[in-house]
Amino acid sequence: MAAKKPSPQFDFIVEQLKKNPTAAYGDIAAAAQKKGMKVFPIMYGRAKAMLGLVASAPRGSGKATRKKAATKAAKAAPAAAPTGARRGRPRKVAAAAPVGGDLAGIEGIIAQVKASAAERETYRAALEKIRAILDSVL
């Protein structure tokens, strides 16, 4: 495959930058317009990169290439067990009763039943207050 030849505008920019490496884009664009050429900022930037006047990464080392390499590596690696990290809202999981902990023996079970009864009474009192408020409003 034959290499593409640079355009006359690009050659003009390269010439101008070789003469004056600190030339601004506006100056070069004005000089090109006098010669009947239209130059674009991307051409100016590429010419500066080609001459080594600005730091630039080699072509083909950008974000898309890194993503493609990561995808290829992920496909090549064996499927690993999920790490547990998930995106989005966490799952609602009911608290499991501890094995051998608070519920070990009849005393633990009785304490759990008393705690649920107390919680139920708290909720019942709150509902009665809400009902009283609604009755007074209606």
Helices and strands as residue ranges (DSSP letters): H 8-19, H 25-34, H 41-51, H 63-76, H 106-137
